Amino acid sequence: MRISRVLSVVMLCAFCTSLSAAPKLKVSENKRFLVYDDGKPFFYLGDTAWELFHRLNREHAVQYLQDRAAKRFNVIQAVVLAEFDGLTAPNAYGHLPLKNNDPLQPIEAYFEHVDFVVNEAEKLGLFVGMLPTWGDKITKAWGVGPEIFTPENAEKYGEFLGKRYREKPIIWIIGGDRNPDKPEYQAIWRAMAKGLRKGDGGTHLITYHPSGGRSSAEWFHADEWLDFNMMQNGHDVNVPVWERIGREYQRTPIKPVLDGEPLYEDHPIAFKPKERGFSDAADIRKFAYWDVFSGACGHTYGNHCVWQMFTPERKPVNFPQFTWNIALDRPGATQMKYLRNLMESRPYLTRIPDQSMIVNDISAGGKKIIATRDSEGKYAMVYVPASRNFVVRLDKLVGAKLVGWWYNPRTGVASKIDEVKKLHSIEFTPPDVGENIDWVLVIDSADAKFDAPGKVSIK
């Protein structure tokens, strides 16, 4: 009897836990970052899995999600009405999303599969950056379409999704690689945002995913529903993303900003594989550190083979080199967690970009050196994409003594520097020489007594 009673209590606790509300996010008090409801910092580390709902079966979806959770990603960006014939090509179980391409007639079987993926993500502590639709269903442009949305049905469709996923770990991402350059397109997206807010009661953040080289701020910065700005910096190398992030960082009212689609790993550079080859992990690391050190509240990674969930029986899009499951373990994906580890190992909500720390900055293009620091002077970080000497100002750091580290963004390992004198400025030489050998210099105030950079409690 006693054993039975104990078992009943255990089962009841498990049941209550399963019903507990998913964690919620909000914008930090200083409007620069994202945090949990309790104020704990949230470093947005996203992965682009646009075709996740549409192309993967449940077994493969779980395989994908488990891999990304193990690599410390915490946001999975996926599309409900997908890009590749998302209205007419069924999902892995033969289900279409809508009856007669009508947003007011969702097909339950399709959305049950979306439910499954969202629930599995929740079990792993992942948020789903859910795109209600790819942009070609509103602005066909170069896409397949068809254009099926009006302001009226967009609001109702948004309300449907908002209610369905009200208690789930969701970040709404409207847009879908399209720029709403006409008022009629803006009206549809605003209506969809209104519907999402109505459906979920305002419990989830909303942003907008534009086309390459553009920012959500261009159209919607003043809109109350836009919680943070998202950019797409596109698929070329040596793009001055520090300027683009910096421009959004200076906007008022202040809103967080991040790059929601940078250059993908293994992507043909500028879509020209024969002339320019493919991107590699070094390219991907540069964009990640450039973005974050310039003021972004996080970063999105992508692999060219993973976002389209490529397999040999599918039509390849822009020369994928691997199947999606092989591409999961490409080096850039693993190295993104080292960025998150680094940022979470130092005070988070007081970090600011500060390029004035670089003395006589003559770096440019793919060699651009970027600096960030704690606004209270407890630490500073400098990203060096190529191993060259550089001079750093140290007068903005507090305390009589300093502690220096070289943090390796390729391995996540930190090595202590023998001595850093408290001078106005010092020239530093990275440990290894090489054009694609990057480093992060971390300088701490000794008074702060920080652990080694990148050392965090992994949960």
N, C-alpha and C positions, 0 to 999 in steps of 0.2 A: 504493500500500500504506500509506504513512504517513498520507495523508488518511483512508483507511478506518479506520485504527487510532484516529486522533484523533476521528473521528465516533463510533466505538464507545464511546470514553471519555465523550464528551458525552452520548450516549444513556444510558449506565449511570448517570451522575451524575443525569440527569433522572429516571431510574427510581427511584433511591434516594431522591431528594427527594420523589417522589410517595408513597413508602412511609413517610416520616418521620411520627412520631406528631404528632397535633394538639396545640396548646398546651393546657396544663392550668391550672386556677385553684384557688386555695385561699384561706382566710381569713388575713388579716394577723396578725402576732404580737400586735398590740395588740387584735385581735378586732373592730376597727371598720370594716375595709375589705376589699375583695377584691384579690388580687394574683395574678400569674402564679407558676408554680413557682419561678422564679428570684428572686422577691421584687419584681419590677417592678410598680408600681401599675396596677390595672385599674379605670378609671372606667366603671361599668356605665351605658351609654346604650342603652336598649332601645326597640324599636318594637313595638306590638301589631299582629300580622298573624295573628290567630286562625285565619282561614279559608284561609291560604296553601296548605297541603297539599291541602285539600279542593276549593277552587274554581279555582285557577289552573293553566293548562297550563304546560309547561316553559318555553316562550318567555316567557310573561308572568312566571313566577316569577323567571327570570334578570333580566328588566327591573326588577322590584321590588327584588331583592337588590342589583343594581348601583347603583340609585338610593340605597338606604339606606347602602351602603358609602361612596359618594361624599359623603354628608352626615355621615359620621363616626359613624353608629350602629355599635355593635359587638355587640349582642344582638338577635336576632329572635325574638319570642315567638309560637309557633305551636302548634296543637293537632292531635294525631294522630287521635283520634276526635272529630270536630268538633261544634260546637254545633248547626248548622242541619241537622238530619236526618243527622247524620254517620254513622249506621249504615245508613240506608236510601237516601240520595241519593248516587249514585256520584260519584267525582272526575271531573276533566276528561277522563279516558280510559275512563270507564264502569266503573271498578272500585270495589267496596265493600271496607271494611277487614277485615271478619270474616265467616266463614261461619256462618250461622244465629245471628248476633249473639253468638257464643261467643268470649270473649277468648282461649280456648285454641286457636282455629282462625284465626289471621291469614291473610289472602289475600296471597300473595307479590307479585302484580302491583301491588297498592295500595302495599305497603311499598317496592317498587322505585322508585316515584315519590317517596316520602318520602326514600329514599336519595339520589335525584338532587338534590333541593332541599338536603339537608344537605351534600352534596359541593360543590355550587355555592357555598353559603355559606362553606364552608371555604376554597375558592379565593380568596374575597374577604376573608379574615381575620375573618369573622363567626362568633360563637357562636350556636347555636340554643337559645333558651330553650324546651325541648320539654315541652309538656303531654301526658302519655300519654293523657289523656281530658278532655273537658269534664265538669264536675261533675254534670250531669244524668244521667249514666250510673251514678252512685252515689246521688245525692240528687236526684230528679227535680224537686221543688219546682215552679217555674213553667216548667221546661224541657220538651223533647220526650221525653227519655229514649230508650228504656226503661232502667230500672235493671238492669244486667246483671252487676254485680260482687259477689263475695263475698270474704272475706279470702283464701280458698284460690286462686281464679282471679286475683285482683288480684296476689298475690305472683308467680304464674307469668307473668302478662302483664308485670309489671315486670321480671322476670328476662329474658324474651325481648327486651324493648327494651334493657335494660342490656347484654346480650351483643352485640346487633346494632350498637349505637352506642358500644361501649366505647372505640374509638380515635378517635372524632369529637369536635369541639368543641361539647359539649353542656352546658347547665345544665338540670337537671331541675326542672320546676315542676309539682308536683301540686296538686290542688285544683280549679281551673277554676270560679271564681265561685260557690262553694258553701261554706257554713259547716257544719262537721261537729259540730253541736250535740248529736248523740246518740252514745252510746258505740259503737253498731254502725257508724256512719259513720267514726268515728275508727279503729276496728279495720281497716276496709278500706283507708284511706289509709296507715296504718302498715304494713300488709302489702305494699302496693304499693311503699312506700319500701324496705322490706326486700328485696323482689325486685330493685329497681333496684340496690341496693348489692351484692347477690349477683351480679347479672349483669355489672356493670361493674367490680367489684372495688374500689369506693369511689373511682374515679378522677374522678367528677364531683360538683359541688356540687348540693345539693337544697334547695328551698324550697317554700312552699305559698301559693297564690293564693286568698284568701278573697273574700267578697262585699263590697259597698260599706260603708265606715266601719269595717271590721274588720281584724284583724291575725292572721297565722299564730301569733303568740306566745300568743294566748288559749288555744290548745289544745295546741300542740306545742313551746313554748319550751324545755322541759327535755329534749325528745327529742334523742338524740345525732345522729340523721340530719339534723335541721334545721340546716343550716349558716348560713343567714341568714334574717332575718324579712322577709316581704313584706306590704305593706299594699295595700288598695284604698281610695283616698280618695273614689271616686265621681264623679258627674257634675253637681255643683252648683258655683257660684262662691263664693268667700270662705269656704271651709271652713277651719277653723283647723288646717291640716295641721302647722304648727309644734308645736302641742301634741301631736298624735298621734305624730309622729316623735320628739319629745322624750321622750314616755312610753316608747317602745320603746328609745330610746337609754339610758335609765336602768335598764333591766332587768338582772338578773343571773341566770345567767351572761351576760356581755357577748356580744352577737352583732351583726353588721352588720344594717342595716335599709335598705329602700328602698320607694318607692311604685311598685308594679307595675301600677297602673291608676288614674291620676288623671283629671281631666276631659279628655276628648278634644277636640281642635280640631274646630270645626264641629259639635259635638254640641248638640242642643237642651238648654238649661240646665234641669236638674232634670226632664228629659223633657217640658218644657212649651214647645214652640216658639212657640205663639201668644201666650202670656202673657209669656214671658221671653226669647224669641229664641234665638240660637245663640252658642256660645262663639267667641272669636277668639284670635289669637296673643298678645295682651296677657294674657289669662286663663291661657293655657298657660305663658307665661314665668313668671308669678307663682308658679304651683304648682311649677315646676321649681326656681327659686331658693329659695323657701321651704323645700322639702324638703331640698335639698342643704345649705343653710346651717344648717339645724336639726340636721344630723348624719347625713343619709342617705349611703350609700356610692355613690350613683348615682341614676339616674332613668329612668323609662319614659315615653316620649311615645306618643301615639296620635292617629290621625285617624279620625273617625267613619265616613268613607267607605272608608278603606283597610282597617280591621280586618275589615270584612265583605266586602271585595273587590267593592264594588257595581258593577253594570252594569245598564242599563235593563231587560234581560230577566229580572232577578232580583227577587224580592219585596223591597221596601225595608224596612229595619228602622229605625224611629224617624227618618224624614225625612232621609235622606242628600241632600246638595245637589249632589254632584259624582260622577262616576265615579271609581273608585279610582286610575286612572292620571293623571287630572287632579289629583286631591287629593294626589298625591305631592309636588307643588311648592307646597303651601300654606305660608305664611311661617313658621308655628310650627315646622315640620319643619326648615327650613333653620337657624332660630335656635337649635336645640338644640345644634348643633356649637359655637356660641359659648360655651355653658356648659361643655362639655367642654374646649374650648381654654383657657378661663380657669382651670379647676381644675387642669389639667395644666401650667400655666405657673408654678406655685408649689409648694413642698414639699407633698407629698400626704399622707403617712402621719402627719404631726404636726398635721393640721388638727382643730380642735375647734369646736363651737358655743359662742358666748359672747354672750348677749343683754345682759349687764351692760355691754357697751361702749356701748349706747345710753343716753344720759343723759335722765332724765325721759321715758321711753318712754310716749307716749300714743297711738301708732298702733294701729290695730285693723282687723279685717275686711279688705277689699280694699286697704287702705293700710298694712298691717303691714310695718314695717321689721325686717329680720332681719340679724344679724351673725354672722360666723364669723372665726376667726383661727388663726394658727399657735401651737401650745402653747409654742414656744420664743421667741415674740415677734418673729419675722422679718417678719410681714405680718398685715394684717387686711383683711376685706372686709365691706362693708355694702350690702345690696340695698334699694333704695328704689323701690317700685312706682309711686309718684306723686311728681312733682317738687315737693317741699316742703323747707323748711329742717329740719335736724336736728342734734343735738349728739352728738359721738362722743368717748369717752374714748380717749386715746392713751398713757396711762401704762403700758399692758401691752406696749408695743412697745419693743424694745431699741435701743441706739445713741443717739448724740448728735444725729443728723440723720435726717429722714424724707423720703420721696419719695411724692407723691400722684398718683393717676390717676383719671380718670373713664372707666369702661369701659361702652360702649354695648351692651346685650344684644340690641338690634335689628339691629346691624350688625357686631358683633365688633371695633369700632375703639376704641382707647384714646387718650385725650388727656391729656397731662401737666399737672398743676396747678403753677402758678408757684412757690408756696412753701407748705410745711406746717411751721409752727413746732412745736417739741417742747414742747408745753404739756400740762397735765393733760387738758384737753378743748377742743374747737374746734367751732364751728358751721359747717356746710357748706351751700352752696346749689347744687343741681344745675344743669348748664348750661342746660337748657331747661325751660320751665314747661308742665305739662299733666297731667291726671288719669290718662292711660294712657301717659305718657312715663316709662319706668323707667330707672334707672341703677344701676350698681355703683360704689361708692367703694372704691378699693384704696389702702391706705396701706402702704408698705414701709419697713423699716429700710434706710437708705442703705448700711449695711455689707454687706447681702446682695447688692447689685449685681445685682438682677433685671432682666431685659428687660421690655419693656412687657407688661402683662397680656394674656393670650390669645395671646402669641407662643410657639408650640411647633413642634417639628420634626414635621411631619406624615408619618406612615408608612403 
